[in-house]
């Protein structure tokens, strides 16, 4: 098995809790599966000896220019990332984005991605203390106050303990709900929080169900608003059949699985149109619709008016 290769760049003063919350579940996944599912390598940009917020250093083996192939490049920052400048790194990040590479940021890390110019028209989150800095830099990003956001090739996280929820979501996407729960339980992390809320209970109350498979599917949907999962993929990740999942949705939500998924996308689209500067075509693409016409027809069917009117 070829491991999922992650290069992490911690910047001076990074939060050790954020770093450990991301890395430790990956180590546990390897241990519990008895396979090398994930490979993590620390890299640096300016100084090789990077110390955390509590003074504990991490071993950075490579300069970012030595990176060859990777599955995810992640920046973890604390302190004052708005003051961080490395034009060579920014250019390298921009080049990776042009090649469709997966890029991520934790705590203040997303601000570095914004400064590199790779977050335009992308949904993202960041630690609340850096939110104003993002707004001051650009109006082209779609900043959310979520625990984490996975939008196409971008993965951003608010930091603290939220990186554990984000990495468990990644494990769940790649290896299914049962294994992700196994890893979560290893850390006595009994509830994997969804991206858009502080706790799973809120998700249960919002949709009026305690069905674990339905809630698990909704979490997957929220993390795949842009790159739509099929019914078969959702069911497979939950370790049940597509028929079972559909029956559960109809019983619990009174809607089919995929119609519910489409409404989640349209709900987010409505917010993007109302609060953002994206065009209808850009929102359509960001929410994974096949074309603007399909998006407009689906939007009008649900809300009774066109996307254009939602801005008035």
Secondary structure, 3 states (H helix, E strand, C coil): CCCEEEEEEECCCECHHHHHHHHHHHHHHHHHHCCCCEEEEEEECCCCEEEECCCCEEECCEEHHHCCCCCEEEEEECCCHHHCCCHHHHHHHHHHHHCCCCEEEEECHHHHHHHCCCCCCCEECCCHHHHHHHHHHCCCCEECCCCEEEECCEEEECCCCHHHHHHHHHHHHHHCHHHHHHHHHHCCCCCCCCCCCCCHHHHHHHHCCCCHHHHHHHHHHHHCCCCCCCHHHHHHHCCCCHHHHHHHHHHHCCCCHHHHHHHHHHHHHHHHHHHCCCCHHHHHHHCCCCCHHHHHHHHHHHHCCCHHHHHC
